Amino acid sequence: MNMSEHERMRDLMGLASAGALEMNEERELMTHVAGCADCAAELDRWRELGSAMRRLPTPQAPARMVERTRAAMMALALGRIEQRASRRAMAWLILLAWTTTLASWPILRMVSSGAASWLDVSFVHTWYVLIAWTLVSWIAAMGAAVVLGLRHRQERGLA
């Protein structure tokens, strides 16, 4: 057997002692160990080491540290839920603002045309107010979108 194949078998021994080999690798290693006394002795040492490691007590984290970690994880999870809810609420508010602004145009048109014919009054200044209202609503929605975007970037640590 060439040296690289022999070295490969020695590399598998640590995994074999942990029970982490696939079936074909295990068979190949056992075939090699059956014909090589040095590797058989080394595999025995690896198995003794693995057995001794399994007998060691598992370290336990202090209860206070576990509780602090759990509380921090819960706070992080609740914070993420709150962030998602805030974004969703802001998106709905922006949508509502745009919808009411756009819906107000035909309603005002219908109301102003009817009122103008009844009262024989001109509603030209009303159209200016409506245009100003639309612009202010759009600017407010844009400002909210910008604030949301900046806040989102800060939360992700990009800003």
N, C-alpha and C positions, 0 to 999 in steps of 0.2 A: 504494500500500500504506500502510495507516495505521501510526502510530508504534509502537503496542503490538505489532503483528505484526512489525515491523522489530526491535524490542527482543527479542522472543521468539527470532527467528532468531540474534541475537547471543549469546543465552544458550545456544543449542544448539552454538555453535562450539567451546566448550571440550570438550564431550562428543564432538563429531565428531573433534577432534584426538586424543582418547584412544581412538577407535573404540568408543564406548559408546552410540551411537545405535541406535535400532531402525530397521528397513528403511524404514518410511514416513516417519520423521523425517529420515533421511538423504536420501531422495528430495526431500522438501519443502525442505530446506536447499540442496541442489544446484540445485534450480529457482530458488530465491531468489538464490543467489550468481551464477547465470548471467546474471541481469538487473540486478545491483547491484554496481558496481565497488568501492564502499567496503567492502561486506561480503566481497567476493572477496579484497581485500587483507588485511582483518582475519583471514579464515580462513587465508590463507597464513601470516600471523604466528603464529597459533595452531598450525598444523601444524609450523612451524619450532621453536617452543617445545617441543611434544610430542616431536619428533624429538631435540632437544637433551637433554631430560629422560631419554629412553630410553637415550641414550649415556652418561649419568653412571654411574659405578660404583655397584653396590649395596653399601651399607654392611654389613659383617659384624660380628656381635657377637664379642667376645673369647671364645676357647675356654673360659677359666676360668668366665666368666659363664654360658655355655651349659651347662657341666657342673654348676655350682651350681644353676641353674634346673631342669635335668633331675632332679638328686638331690632337690630340694625337691618337685618334682611327684611323684616316686616315693614319697617319704616320706608325702606327703599322701594319695596313692592307697592305700598300704598301711595308713595310719591309718584310713581310711574302711572298708577291708575288715575290719580288726580290730574296729572299732566295731560293724559289722554282725554279725560272728561273736559278739562278746560279748553283744550284745542277744539274738541267737538262742539262745545257750547259757543265758542267764538266763531267757528265756521258757520253754525246755524244763525247766529246773530248777524253776521255779514250777509248771508243769503237772505235773511229777512229784510235787512235794510235795503238791499238792492231790489228785492221783489216789491216791497212797498213803494219804493221810489218809482220804479217802472210802472207799477199798477196805478199810481196816482195820476199819471199823464192822461190816460183815456177817461178816468173817472172825472178829473177836473175839466177835461174838454167837454164831456157830456153835461156836467153841472153848469159850467160857465156858458155854454151855448143855450141851454134852456133858460137860465136866469137872465141872460142878455136879452133874449127875445121877450121875456115877461116884463122885465124892468126897463127895457130899452137903455141899457147901460153898457159901456165898453169895459171889458176885462183885460185890457192890454197889460196893465201893471201886474195882474195875477200871473200872466205867463212869465214875466220876468222873475217873480217870486218863485214860481215853480222851477224855472231853469236854475236859479240860485240854490234852491233846496236840493235839486238833483246833484249839482256840482258839490255842494257841501257833503251830501250823503256819500257820494263816490270818494271824495277826499278822505272822509272819516273811515270808510271801508278800506281804502288803500293804507291809511295810517295804521289801522288795526292789523292788516295783513303784514305790514312791515314790522310792527312790534312783535307779532307772533313769530315771524321769521327770525328776528334777532334773538328772541327768547329761546327759540328752538336751537339756534346755533350755540348759544351760551350753555344750554343744558347738555349739549353733545360735546362741549369743550372745544368748539371750532373757532369761537370768536376771541 
